[in-house]
Amino acid sequence: MQIAADSRSVPLRRRLLPRLARAFFIPLSVLACCFALHSQPQPASAQAEPAKHLLIYAIDVEGGQSTLLVSPSGASLLVDTGWPTADGRDAARIQQAMRDAGITRLDHVLITHFHHDHVGGVPELVKRVPIGEFLDHGSNREDSDITRADYAAYLKAIQGKPRRIVHPGDTISIPGLDTIVLTADGEHIASVPGIQPTPNPYCATEPKWDLDETENPRSAGILVTFGSFRFLDLGDLTKAKEIPLVCPNNLIGTVDLYLVNHHGFNLSNSRAFVDAIHPRVAIMDNGAHKAGSPEAWQTVHESPLLEDLWQLHTAEDSDAAHNSSAALIANPAGAKQDGAYLKVVVSPDGSFTVTNSRTGQTKDYPRK
């Protein structure tokens, strides 16, 4: 069927419909109606993209810390960088998590404190990954040669890059998340916006703990909120600095996900603290032969309302009674290789999942 040249200015539908109607003996009104319905834009609900999520990766750095958060907007925060190794092992494992999350740069890197297993990976990481800014609690406070050396190596590695010293009450700008600093340089926040401090009944039986003189109690710790979901990461904060956050009043409230303080050492994780925050799920970033103390494991495991305690490694210096089931351990004893991570995917409604990258198995935690 040819169309006269002078008819090209007429809309195609108006030119074709009469001829189609005659050819197939279809009333023009019916054909026009069908054509109009077919050409209507689809409802917004049919075109909507799947809801975006908050991603949290507990990266295996063999008993150190490295935790990656990627917001629904794609903005990122890395908390700590693991150890220094000749082969760049921990930087490579951070990059593996970044690839899974679909990012190529880190907007923020928070160094909780200046111990080897938290800050040691910075020099290698800055060679591999673009980083927007570094955050930390300020100067090293520990009188030890190794920590002074680690702090000096950190300052050298980040020279010329943006650095911000954080204080309790400061926020970290991550679109889609509310991220507030709770502790830094031995101080703690006076109140958390939106949280009404409540008396903590667990304080009455909590012993008085001595303050250690290391960098641990100086840890910069954060509370991250995504909708109704709340994630707590306080680095290696020890008992003497945990208690003021929850005694005599609980300043934090309850959390959905708790990165177990200090890799599960018994120098941290006081009962009054853990029971007050009522974590629904906990992740212990222990190593095969580092932390995962039976006492700390038991305290977290017995916390009221806890559903699961996940571990990055089997605590091989502990016993079976103080280790989670193999399904909840990313790198069990006897595994052919380490490096498996735990991935948390949080939905806007507050429900979340935890996936063991070693097995690919995922456990759901519905909205409550």
N, C-alpha and C positions, 0 to 999 in steps of 0.2 A: 504494500500500500504506500503510494507516494503522497507527499504533502507538498502543496504549492508553496513556492518560495515566499510569497507575500503573506502567508498565514503563520510564519514563524514567530511573529510578535504575539500571537494568541497563546495563552497558557496551554501546555501540552494536554492537560486533563480535559479542557474544553474542546480541544480538537479531536481527541481520540474517543471519548465516551460515546458520542452519537454513532460512530462507525462500528464500535464494538457492540453496542446495543442492537444495531441492525444485523450484524453478522451472526450473533448468537441468539436472536429473538428474545432478548432480555429487556424488560421495560427500563427506559432510561433512568427513571426515578430510583428504581431498586439498585441499579448498577452504581449510580452516583452515591447513594447512601453507603453501600459496601466500600466503595473507594475511600470515602471520607473516614469511615471507621478505621480502615486499615492504615490510613496515613496519619492518624492522630498520634501525638507523642505518647510514649508509655508513661504510666503513672510514676511519680518520683520513687515510690516504694519499690517498683520493679527495677529501677536503675540504681538504687542506693548501693554503695559499696559496703562490704562487711564491716562491722564495728571494729575499730582499731583498739589495740591492747597495749598495756604496759608489759614490758619484758624485763625480767630479772634473771641474770645468770650468776650462779655461784661457781666460779671457775676454779679448777683444780690447780693450785700452785703449791701442792705438797706441804700443807700445813701452814702456809702463809695466808694472806688474804688478797683476793681480787674479785670484786663484785661489780658487774656491769648492769646498769639500768638504761633502758631505751624507752622513752615516753611515746605515747601515740603520735606525737608530732614528728618523731624521728630524732628528737634531741637526746643527748646522751650524757651520762655521768658514770665514770669509773671510780670506784672506791678502792684505792691501793693497787699495787702493781706486782706483788709477789717478790721473789728472790732475784738476786743477780746470778746469772749462770753463764758460763762461757758460750753455750750454744743458743742463748736467747730463748730458752724453753718457755718461760712464763709469758714473755711478750708474744710468742707464737700462739700460745693458748688463748691469750686475750684476743688476738686477731681472729682466731677460729670462732670465738663467740661473736665477734663483730660481724663476721661474714654471715653467720646464721641469722643475725638480727638485721642484716641488710644495710649496715653503715660502714663508712670508710674513714671517718674522723671521730674524735672524741671532743665534745664541747667543753666538758669539765673533767678534771682529774683531782679527786680529793685524797690527800694523804692523811690518814688518821693520826699517825705518829711516825717517828723516825727510826723504827726498828728494821733490821735487815730484811725480814720477811714481808714487810709492807711497802717500804720505799725503795728497796734494792733494785727493783725492775725498771725504775724510771729511766736511767741512762740508755738502756736498750730500746725501751718503748718510744722515746722521742726520736730515735733514728728511723722508726718504721711507720709511725702514725702521726698525722697532723693533730695537734691538741690546741683547743681554744684558750684554756686557762688552767692554772694549777691553784689549788686551795689547800691550806694547811693551818695548823694552830700557832705558827710562829717559830721562834728559835727552839733548838734542841735543849731539853732540860736535864738530860741524863749525863752523869759524870762517868762515862766509859769511853774507852778509845774506839771501840767498834761503832758505837752510835755517833760519836763525833765524826768518824770517817764516813759513815753513811749519810749524815746530814751534809757534809761538805760535798760529797759526790752528787747529791740531789741538787744543791745550789748551783754547782757547775753545769749539770745537765740542763737545767731550766733557764740558764742565763739568757737574758734577752726575750724571754717569753712572759706573758702576763701571769702574775702571781698575786693572790689575794689572801690575806690572813683573816681567818674567820673567828667569830666570837659567838658565844651562846646568844640565840635570838636572831642571828643573821639568817638570811634565806639564800638559796641557790636558785637562780632563775632557769627553770626547765619547763617550757610550755607544756601544759597538760598535767603537771604535777605541782603539789605544794611540798616544798622541801625546806625544812628548818633545821638549823644547827642546835642541838640540845646541850652538847658538852664540847669544851675546847680548852686546852691549856690548864686543866685542873678546875675549871669553873663550870657551872651548870645554869641552865635557863631557870628563871624565876617562875614562869608560867608558860603554858603552851596555848596559843590562841585556839579558842573553841573548846578547850578542855576545862571542866570544873574540877579542881583538886578535891580528892575525897580521902578521908582517913583510911589508912591501910592497916587492917587487923593483923597482918603478918609481921608487923614491926616489933611487936611485944616480945617475941621469942628470938629475934635476930641478935647475934653477938655483936660486939663492937669490933670492927676490923681496923688493923693498923694500915696506914698509908705507906705504900712502897715508894721508893725514890727513883723509879725508872720512868721511861716515857709512857708506859701503859696508862697510868691514870690521867695523862695529859691528852688522851685520845680525843679527836674530834669526832663526835657522833651525830647521826642525823635521824630524823623521823620523816618518812616520805608518805604522802597521802595522795591517793588516786580515787576520787569518789569517796566511797565508804571504806576502801581498802587502806590499811596502814602497815607500813614496813619499818622495822627498827633495826639500825645498824650502829652500834656504839664502839666499833673497833675492839681494842683490847682493854676496855675499861675494867678496872678491878673493883673488888667489893666495897672498899672504903668510899669510892666515888659513885658506885651504883646506888647505895642506900639513900643519899640525899635526894635522889630523883623520885623516890617512892615513900620516904619516911620523914616526918610522921604522916604526910599526905602524899598520895600518888599523883604526881604532876603529869604523867604521860598518858594515863588511861590504859586501855587494852589495845592489843595489836593483832593483826591477822598473821603476819609472818615475822619471825624473830631470827635474825642471824646471831647465833649463839655467841655471847661475848667471849673473846679471847680464845677462840677455837675449841672451847669446851674445857679449858683449864679450871681446876678447882680454886684458883686464886680469884676467880670471877664467878658469876652466876649464883649470887646469894639467894637463898630461898625467898626472903621477903621481896626481893626484886622480881624474880622470875614469876612467882605466884601472883604478884600484883598486876603485871602486864598481861597475864592470861593469854599467852600466844596460842593461836589455833594450830599453827604449823611452825616448826623450828627447823633450821638448817644449821648443822655444825660443820664448819670448814676446817676440820682437823686433818692431820696427816696420818699415815700408817703408824708412825712412831712418834707423833707429836700431839699432845693434848688428848682430847677425848677422855678426860679423867672419869673414872667410875662415879665419883661423888657428883661431879657436875652433870654427867649424863643422867644420873638418877633424879637429880633435882629438876632438870628440864622435863624428863620423861613423866614425872609425877605431877607436873603443873596442872592445876584444874583446867579442864576444857581442852587440853592439848589432844589433837587427833593423831599427829604423826611427828616423829623426829627423824629427819633425813640426815645422812652423813656423806661427806665427800670421800671418806675412806673408812674401812674397818679399823677400829682402834686396836691394833694387834697386841699392844701391851696390856690390854684390858681382857675381860672375859666375855663369853657369849651372852651372859645375862646383862651386860652393860654395852651391848651393841644392838643396833636396830636390825631388822630382818634384811636379808640380802637384797630384796627388791627396793629397799629404801637407801641403799648404799651405792654411790656412783662407781667407786673403785674398791671392790671387795678384796680381801686377802686372796692371793693366788692368781689374781687377774694377770693376763699376759702383758698388758701395758696399762699405764695410768693415763690421766688426762681427761677422763670423762667428766662432764659437768652436769649440774642440775639446773634446769630451765623452768622458770615460773612465768606463766602467762596469765595476766590479770584482765578480766573483762570490765567494761564500764559499770556493770551492776554490782561489782564487788566479788563475784565468783572468780575462782582461779584454778589453775591446774599446775602440777609439778611433773616434769618429765625427766626421767633418768636417761641421759644421752647414751649410756652404755647399752641399755636394753631397748630403748625406744618406747618403753612403757610409760603411760601417763595416768596419773591419779587425779580425779576431779574433786574439788571442794566447792559445793554449791553455795550460792548466796544464802546468808543467814539473816 
